[in-house]
Amino acid sequence: MRFLVLGATGTVGSNVVRELLARGQQVRVLTRDPARARALGPDVEFLKGDLLDPATLRGLYDGTDGAFVVNPVSQTEASEGLMAVSAAMDSGLKRLVYLSVQHADRAPHLPHFGSKLGVEAAVRAARLDWTILRPSNFFQNDHWFRDAILQYGVYPQPLGDVGVSRVDVRDIAELAAIALTQEGHAGKTYDVVGPRALTGAETAEVWSAALGRKVAYAGDDLEAWEKQSLQYLPAWMVYDFKLMYRHFQQNGLRGTPADTATLTRVLGHAPRRFEDFATETAKIWTREGAAAAQR
Ligand SMILES: NC(=O)c1ccc[n+]([C@@H]2O[C@H](COP(=O)([O-])OP(=O)(O)OC[C@H]3O[C@@H](n4cnc5c(N)ncnc54)[C@H](OP(=O)(O)O)[C@@H]3O)[C@@H](O)[C@H]2O)c1
């Protein structure tokens, strides 16, 4: 079968492509930048285009059996998602997996949560087999914090002390590939979470153990986080993420034992643990650091 993967040059989409190829499926991707898509390998067919351009939508899904839809956090996220879904409906697409976010409905005032609720509503109303994945915060976000962790011994993500059931992107991608290629997932919404909710301080402790040196939690001060973040992120994004971290600090973003049981059943293995991700990543960072020092 052939599947269209949107966001295929990004964090989640690239893993979905890998999972589909590993299952012997054919993959088409959409990209604004073919050079990035070529890095996905010679077996991947790519189309150049932009979801916000109606010309791109014509024929986008032709000859495909299903699609994975993810839209990055942006000020046009809702439009991109709705244009992808409406074009899928027009094309008669049979199956669609949409990447949303855990507890989108509990914090609809967050711009990037509320945007997804609108797209979820369109997905549910579409006459096709749909599956919605609602992941927690990704383990892989910590690659953005590599310098803070390694150079300054600080874990900067203000996760708070209620707990966030962060998840490995590889589990999300596996689940997407399963929902696209196997029966039994139509009309289902899955919260995609890790096996344990961790606080900010616990997350720093896991990094300390993985690296064998102290990593301190930067704390819950969102004013300080905002000031720091405005140096490298656009103001609209800092505004959105500050609301998100306030939500995490007040309510957490915790999975339930039932979520873990469902994921274990569907994936065929328990969701990956943050401790294992940190150990694996610390080894890679240490190896890369040693190689750079020799150059
Ligand atoms: N990070 C987290 O902890 C977390 C947790 C839960 C949910 N999420 C959700 O996950 C999503 C982000 O996923 P990600 O991290 O995989 O994204 P990402 O790495 O930023 O990748 C974005 C992808 O979208 C494509 N893209 C962007 N604008 C496009 C357009 N106008 N037309 C066509 N393609 C376009 C890009 O392709 P090209 O550049 O090649 O065109 C790229 O492949 C967000 O919706 C976020 O809310 C994230």
The ligand as an ORCA input file, in Angstrom:
! r2SCAN-3c Opt
* xyz 0 1
  N       7.064     18.713     20.916
  C       6.176     18.151     21.737
  O       6.466     17.840     22.895
  C       4.770     17.869     21.253
  C       3.881     17.176     22.078
  C       2.584     16.924     21.613
  C       2.208     17.352     20.338
  N       3.109     18.023     19.574
  C       2.685     18.501     18.264
  O       3.527     17.961     17.243
  C       3.514     18.880     16.145
  C       4.937     19.142     15.713
  O       5.473     17.950     15.180
  P       7.012     17.866     14.809
  O       7.809     18.212     16.039
  O       7.252     16.564     14.148
  O       7.155     19.075     13.779
  P       8.461     19.640     13.108
  O       9.648     18.778     13.441
  O       8.519     21.094     13.388
  O       8.184     19.403     11.554
  C       7.326     20.217     10.854
  C       7.035     19.565      9.501
  O       5.921     20.217      8.892
  C       6.219     20.523      7.542
  N       5.533     21.769      7.209
  C       5.557     22.928      7.897
  N       4.773     23.846      7.314
  C       4.264     23.253      6.192
  C       3.394     23.686      5.168
  N       2.881     24.919      5.161
  N       3.072     22.813      4.177
  C       3.599     21.555      4.169
  N       4.425     21.070      5.132
  C       4.744     21.921      6.130
  C       7.728     20.638      7.484
  O       8.128     20.252      6.189
  P       9.151     21.040      5.220
  O       9.919     22.023      6.056
  O      10.002     19.943      4.648
  O       8.263     21.665      4.198
  C       8.184     19.621      8.528
  O       8.310     18.350      7.920
  C       2.828     20.154     16.627
  O       1.503     20.160     16.172
  C       2.887     19.998     18.136
  O       1.883     20.718     18.825
  C       4.367     18.283     19.984
*
